[in-house]
Amino acid sequence: MSTDIMMYAEIEIDGTWQILREPPHDLDPIDSNTRQPDLSPVYYDRQNYELFAILADERNPTGRTVDNRLFEIVAAPRGLPEDLSPELGDALSGEKIAGWLLLAEVLEFDWYGKVMQYEAMVDARVAHLFEESKPFPTADLWPKYIPIGYAVWDCDGVTVRWTDTYAAAAEDFIDFLEKLRQLGEPSKIRLVFRFW
């Protein structure tokens, strides 16, 4: 059974939380008078079990780490906030596996300093590319005739280990955070997410 995430961003304006929408380049994202109601909400919706573990202790351990080690989490799960924006309040009412984090909390987390060791099986022809203390080999090192990938369970291949930062595990989520940082004060922006 797989798990997915849907993440929205809210911004606090004049003491109330509003869903954060992606502003056109010529609009001030903080000025609610210039906000257009038909803009899409800012969201993130990738399937990344390592990220789920780090953000919300969901699917932690992921089954991909050496000895099934747990990822450190940004903050203990806290459910949905009571002061959700009206749109999210309606959309997420009754959600059981949901939570929130301030953007400031997520940005303060040591994404590049924390590391995790992984173990998986790969094609024997690429096993030499792996070193236990180094990151997953980059695409330029990988032979073009062998698909880049690994398997956690039952695969013909060789068991290898590598070490990566939490930022590498989070993949494009780090870019999403940088995008949000541009839209307002991190202590006034929060990420609201649910899993299903």
Buried (B, 14 or more C-beta within 10 A) or exposed (E): EEEEBBBBBBBBBEEEBBBBBBBEEEBEBBEEEEBEEEBEBBBBEBEBBBBBBBBBBBBBBBEBBBEEBEBBBBBEBEEBBEEBBEBBBEBBEEBEBBBBBBBBBBBEBEBEEBBBBBBBBBBEEBEEBBEEEEBBBEEEEBEEEEEBEBEEEEBEBBEBBBBBBBBBBBEEBBEBBEEBBEBBEBEBBBBBBBBE
